[in-house]
Amino acid sequence: MTNVAQDVLWPTDSNVLIRVGMLYVGQGDASVVLVKDGSTYKTILIDINRDAEGCNGINVPKLMKDLLTDQDGRLDLFVNTHPHNDHLDDITELSDGFIATVIA
């Protein structure tokens, strides 16, 4: 069973080697990268922010939970580009369950 996050981001063509999604989070940045690894994809999240301004931005922890439902709920890698809140907000919620490795 799929959900919107999987339908939009997860490659359906097995020839896709890498897919990058730029996530709208209001002020700040967040990107998800899917890299082919055998018959599945490694998942990488670069930065995270919750839309505190109410600009209809994506709830990244929820999106990642939905995206990773079929992947044992495990994010393979989180990369923080720099320690500002608009690139790190919600890291606690993200780490409470499904990060394998953090690079800060």
N, C-alpha and C positions, 0 to 999 in steps of 0.2 A: 504494500500500500504506500502510495506516495503522498506528499503534501506540496503546497505551493513552493516552498524553499527548494525542495528536491526537483520539482518540475522545471523551475526556472534556472537553477544553477548546475545541477548534476548533469554531466554530459550523457547523451543517449547514444552517440556514435562512438564506438570503441576505438576509432582512429584518432579521437581528440586526445592529444598528449598533455595539454595544459589549458585550463580555463581560469580566467581572472574576472572576478565580479567586484565592481566598485560600489560600495554600499552607501546609500544616502542616510546620513546620521545627523543632519542639521549642521551645526558648527563642529568641525573636526573631521576626522578621517576614519575609515575602516574599509578593508578589502579582504576578500576571501579568494584563495588560490587553491585550485584542485590540480594535482599533478599525478599523471598516470603512474601506477605502480602495479605491474602485472595485470590482473583482471579488475582491479579497483583503483581508487584514487586516494592519495595522501591529501589531507586537508590542512591548510595553513591559513591562519587569520593574522592580518597585519593591522595593528591598532584596533581600538574599540572605543566607542563613545555611545552614550545614550542621548537622545535628543531632549535635553533639558529645557530647551526654548519652546517646545511644543510645535515644531515645524513639520509634524507628520513624518519624522525620521523613523528608520528601522530600529526595532528592539533587537540588537545584535545577539545577546545571549539566547533569546527565544529563537531567532532565526537559526543560530548554530545548533541548538538542540533539535529543531525540526530537520535541519539538513543532515545531521549526523545520526538520526534515528536508526538507520540500517547499518551504521558503522560502529556498533557497540557504544554509541554516544561519545566517542572519543575524538577530540581534536588532536591532530598529530603535532602541531607546532603553533605557538603564538609568538609573534614578533612585535615588540614595541619600538617604534622609531625614535621616540624621545619622551621623557617623563612629564608631559603636560596633560592636564585633565581631559582636554578635548581629544587626546589620543589614548587615554587610559581609563576613562570612566567605565565603570561596570566590570573591571577586571576581577573583582572579588566574586561577583555573581558568575562570571565565566569560569573561574578557577574552582568553584565549588561543585565540581562534578566531571569535567571532561577535557582537561588539558593534559597532554602527555609531556610536553616540553615547553618551557618559557625561555625566550631570549629577550633580554631587555637592554 
